[in-house]
């Protein structure tokens, strides 16, 4: 474990190797720094932050720090660890490799990793693993929702931000697995998104209604896939800040 000084005040950065059934997953953790407080430190609710397809990078770490600064213990695993320890498509410009890594990742793999991560968090003094939420971006939107379905007694809230493949013909499609979900779900959708077309979102929303799942699907006018990321060409500041407001409200309502 390596502790680093965070660029955000009152946040601690950790770089960890967490044991899973498939090996060690290199994982970034951001948590509130309460060491200067006179009051006894209380464990923080856990946020599982699942990366998008371009890979773990400093932009995602900054997003984790932002969540942590609001009082959360944020865990962000490198989901590609079975193949690579580090990957950032914006540095390599190797989109074909990104697609290989993305296509080689399955819901079952992510669930296997999350099971180990949740087990680890239960034993960390700074984490309150009785209060967990998940958020996934793009590729990981469906993973975040499937984690809520697989661990319904642990996950209190789940968010998909311009998530893809929310309704497919596969057994592990999120829209087919809503019945077990006890979490409140939030789905943020770009107005123009070829990876998540309106008919797919409509099918997922109909499944939410049929299952009686708490939550909402929200469309962001004038946006494209990736609008929440400040370092992408598709970034829309107003929409991104709205997504932050929605996300933190979701966490606060269900975890605090």
C-alpha positions, 0 to 999 in steps of 0.5 A: 500500500502506498499513501500519497498526498492528494492535490485536494485538501483533506483527501488521502490517496492510496495505491493498493494491490487487492487480492482477487480470484484472478490475481492482484488488482491495482486499485486507487482509493481516495478517502477523507483525511480526518487526522487533523480533527479533534473528534474520533474518526468515523468510517465513511460510506463506500463508493465503488467507482468503475472506470470507462473504456479508455482506462484508469488515468488522472482524470478519473482519480480527480473524480474519485477525489471529488467524491471523497472530499464530500465524505466518501471512501472511494474505490476505483479498481483497474478493471483491465488488470488481468491484461495490463497494469496501466492503460490510457488510450489518450496516451497510447492513441491505440483504440484497437487495443482499447476495444480488445481490452473492453471486449475481453471484460465481462460482467462475471469478471467485474462481479468476481472483482467486486466481491473481493473488493467488498470483502476487503472494504469490510475490514478497513477501519475507515470504510463503512461497507454497510453503506455502499453505492456504485457509479459506472461511466460508459462501458461500466454503466451496466456493471454498476447496475449489475453490482446493485443486482448481485449485492442487493443487501449491500448496495444502496444506490447505483448510477450509470453515466452515459452507460452503454448496453443497458438493454441487450439480448444477453442474460446479464443485461441490466434490464433483465436483472432489476427484480433483486435491486433494492438500490435507488438507480440513477441513469444519466443519458446524453441526447446524442449517443450512438453507443446508447440509442434512445430505443435502448434507454426506453427499453431499460426505463420500461423494465425499471417501471415493470420491476418497480425499481426506485430511481430515474432516467434523465436526459441531458439536452445538447450533449453527446456521449462523454459529456461528463469528462472535463478532458474530452472534446464532448465536455459540456460544463453545465451538464457535467456539473448537473451530473455531479449534483445528481450523483452526490445527492443520490449518495447523500440520500441513500448513504448518509 
